[in-house]
């Protein structure tokens, strides 16, 4: 279907290392998300952020983030999943990566896609969606990866879906943990945005690393 753009970060130590796919918010591959891959590399993970606007010329092809957001709204969900699956396959092909140890994390729009990838790609071994919309509940039986859900206390739109999601996860005996940060807003992790909450972001990062260390570093 064409070339996909992305940003890859690797640890300085020789591998192979576990890997994490990073999924951006709804305005494209802005600088914050390559920065997240660099943070992951410091922690010992090869990390790749795919530009989900690649087939439209890439995030940089748009004059501003509003145009990028509008373009993402026109793309079918199946295309996102296909491109993210390609990202997983690419990571697994790298000699610096342990192919059986690939996780995924994403934010907002990317958090919802993190849930979808976790229920649709059996290669995913751990997932951390940040304030992501729940996947179709009928797909929960397909979930193989342990999931750490990160939520913001003030994010009423996303949080209203949590009870039924938890019910489905318990019913099908899936491994998960949800953490909600009181007083934090949707997108609190993004340190380039107005809703950035440094205390919640710092704690969420430590929880994320503990989750990946437990499930990917084995």
C-alpha positions as CSV (number, residue, x, y, z in Angstrom):
1,X,0.0,0.0,0.0
2,X,3.0,2.3,0.1
3,X,5.8,3.4,2.5
4,X,5.1,3.9,6.2
5,X,7.0,6.6,8.0
6,X,8.0,6.3,11.6
7,X,10.6,7.1,14.3
8,X,12.7,4.3,15.8
9,X,14.8,4.5,19.0
10,X,17.1,1.8,20.2
11,X,19.1,1.3,23.4
12,X,22.8,1.9,23.3
13,X,23.5,-1.5,24.7
14,X,23.7,-4.5,22.4
15,X,20.5,-6.4,22.0
16,X,18.3,-8.1,21.4
17,X,15.8,-6.1,23.4
18,X,12.1,-6.2,23.9
19,X,10.2,-3.7,21.8
20,X,7.3,-1.3,22.2
21,X,5.1,0.2,19.4
22,X,4.0,3.7,20.3
23,X,0.7,5.1,18.9
24,X,0.3,8.8,18.7
25,X,-2.7,11.1,19.5
26,X,-5.3,12.3,17.0
27,X,-3.0,15.0,15.5
28,X,-0.3,12.9,14.0
29,X,3.3,12.1,14.8
30,X,4.1,15.3,16.6
31,X,7.5,15.7,18.4
32,X,6.2,14.4,21.7
33,X,5.9,10.8,20.4
34,X,9.4,10.4,19.1
35,X,10.4,11.7,22.5
36,X,8.4,8.8,24.1
37,X,10.3,6.3,22.0
38,X,13.6,7.8,23.2
39,X,12.5,7.5,26.8
40,X,11.7,3.8,26.2
41,X,15.1,3.3,24.6
42,X,16.8,4.6,27.7
43,X,14.8,2.0,29.7
44,X,16.1,-0.8,27.5
45,X,13.4,-1.1,24.8
46,X,13.5,-0.7,21.0
47,X,10.6,1.6,20.3
48,X,8.8,2.6,17.1
49,X,6.2,5.3,16.6
50,X,4.3,4.8,13.3
51,X,3.0,7.9,11.5
52,X,-0.6,6.9,10.8
53,X,-0.8,9.7,8.2
54,X,1.9,8.1,6.1
55,X,-0.4,7.2,3.2
56,X,-1.5,10.8,3.1
57,X,2.0,12.1,2.9
58,X,2.9,12.1,6.6
59,X,2.1,14.4,9.5
60,X,4.6,17.0,8.2
61,X,2.6,17.3,4.9
62,X,-0.2,19.2,6.8
63,X,0.0,22.9,7.5
64,X,-1.2,22.5,11.1
65,X,-2.3,19.9,13.6
66,X,-6.0,20.7,13.0
67,X,-5.6,19.6,9.4
68,X,-3.8,16.5,10.5
69,X,-6.6,15.7,12.9
70,X,-9.3,16.2,10.2
71,X,-7.4,13.9,7.9
72,X,-7.1,11.2,10.5
73,X,-10.9,11.3,10.9
74,X,-11.3,10.3,7.3
75,X,-9.1,7.2,7.5
76,X,-10.9,3.9,8.1
77,X,-10.0,2.0,11.3
78,X,-9.0,-1.0,9.3
79,X,-6.2,1.0,7.7
80,X,-4.8,2.0,11.1
81,X,-4.8,-1.6,12.3
82,X,-3.1,-2.8,9.1
83,X,-0.4,-0.1,9.4
84,X,0.2,-0.9,13.1
85,X,0.4,-4.6,12.3
86,X,3.1,-3.7,9.8
87,X,4.9,-1.8,12.6
88,X,4.8,-4.9,14.8
89,X,6.1,-7.1,11.9
90,X,8.9,-4.5,11.2
91,X,10.0,-4.6,14.9
92,X,10.0,-8.3,14.9
93,X,12.2,-8.4,11.8
94,X,15.0,-6.3,13.5
95,X,18.0,-8.3,14.8
96,X,18.1,-5.9,17.8
97,X,14.5,-7.0,18.9
98,X,13.3,-10.1,20.7
99,X,10.4,-10.9,18.4
100,X,8.4,-12.8,21.0
101,X,8.5,-9.7,23.4
102,X,6.6,-6.9,21.7
103,X,4.3,-4.5,23.5
104,X,2.2,-1.5,22.6
105,X,1.3,1.8,24.2
106,X,-0.8,4.7,22.9
107,X,-2.5,7.9,23.9
108,X,-6.1,9.2,23.5
109,X,-6.9,8.2,19.9
110,X,-3.8,6.0,20.1
111,X,-5.0,4.6,23.4
112,X,-8.2,3.3,21.7
113,X,-6.0,1.8,18.9
114,X,-3.8,0.2,21.6
115,X,-6.9,-1.7,22.9
116,X,-7.8,-2.7,19.3
117,X,-4.4,-4.0,18.5
118,X,-4.3,-5.9,21.8
119,X,-7.5,-7.8,20.9
120,X,-6.7,-8.3,17.2
121,X,-3.0,-9.1,17.1
122,X,-1.9,-12.1,19.1
123,X,1.8,-11.1,18.8
124,X,1.2,-8.3,21.4
125,X,2.5,-9.4,24.7
126,X,1.7,-6.4,26.9
127,X,-0.4,-3.2,26.3
128,X,-0.7,0.1,28.1
129,X,-3.5,2.3,26.7
130,X,-3.6,5.9,28.1
131,X,-7.2,7.1,28.3
132,X,-8.2,5.0,25.3
133,X,-11.8,4.2,24.3
134,X,-12.8,0.6,25.0
135,X,-12.6,-2.0,22.2
136,X,-15.8,-3.8,21.1
137,X,-16.6,-5.9,24.1
138,X,-17.4,-8.9,22.0
139,X,-13.7,-9.0,21.0
140,X,-12.4,-9.2,24.6
141,X,-12.2,-13.0,24.5
142,X,-9.5,-12.6,21.8
143,X,-7.3,-10.6,24.2
144,X,-4.0,-12.4,25.1
145,X,-1.9,-9.6,26.4
146,X,-2.0,-8.3,30.0
147,X,-3.3,-4.7,29.9
148,X,-2.5,-1.7,32.1
149,X,-5.2,0.9,31.5
150,X,-4.2,4.5,32.5
151,X,-7.1,6.9,33.0
152,X,-7.6,10.6,34.0
153,X,-10.1,11.4,36.8
154,X,-11.7,14.3,34.9
155,X,-12.1,12.4,31.7
156,X,-15.8,11.6,31.9
157,X,-16.2,10.7,28.2
158,X,-13.7,7.9,28.3
159,X,-14.3,6.8,31.9
160,X,-18.0,6.1,31.3
161,X,-16.9,3.0,29.3
162,X,-14.8,1.6,32.1
163,X,-17.4,-0.4,34.1
164,X,-18.7,-2.5,31.2
165,X,-15.1,-3.0,30.0
166,X,-14.0,-4.2,33.4
167,X,-17.0,-6.5,33.6
168,X,-16.1,-8.1,30.3
169,X,-12.4,-8.5,31.3
170,X,-13.4,-10.2,34.6
171,X,-16.0,-12.4,32.8
172,X,-13.3,-13.7,30.4
173,X,-10.6,-13.9,33.1
174,X,-8.2,-11.5,31.4
175,X,-5.2,-10.1,33.2
176,X,-5.5,-6.3,33.6
177,X,-5.1,-3.4,36.0
178,X,-6.7,0.1,35.8
179,X,-5.2,3.2,37.4
180,X,-7.1,6.5,37.5
181,X,-5.3,9.7,38.5
182,X,-7.7,12.0,40.4
183,X,-7.7,15.6,39.2
184,X,-5.9,14.8,35.9
185,X,-7.4,15.6,32.5
186,X,-7.5,13.7,29.3
187,X,-4.1,13.9,27.6
188,X,-2.3,14.6,31.0
189,X,0.8,12.7,29.9
190,X,1.7,15.0,27.0
191,X,4.2,17.5,28.2
192,X,3.8,19.7,25.2
193,X,0.0,20.2,25.8
194,X,-2.0,22.5,28.0
195,X,-3.4,19.6,30.1
196,X,0.0,18.2,31.1
197,X,0.0,17.1,34.7
198,X,3.6,16.4,35.8
199,X,2.8,14.5,38.9
200,X,0.3,12.2,37.3
201,X,2.5,11.8,34.2
202,X,5.6,10.9,36.3
203,X,3.6,8.3,38.2
204,X,2.0,6.9,35.1
205,X,5.4,6.5,33.5
206,X,6.7,4.5,36.4
207,X,3.7,2.3,36.4
208,X,4.1,1.8,32.6
209,X,7.7,0.8,33.0
210,X,6.9,-1.6,35.8
211,X,4.2,-3.2,33.6
212,X,6.5,-3.6,30.6
213,X,9.4,-4.8,32.8
214,X,7.1,-7.5,34.3
215,X,5.7,-8.7,31.0
216,X,8.3,-8.0,28.3
217,X,11.7,-8.2,30.1
218,X,11.3,-11.9,31.1
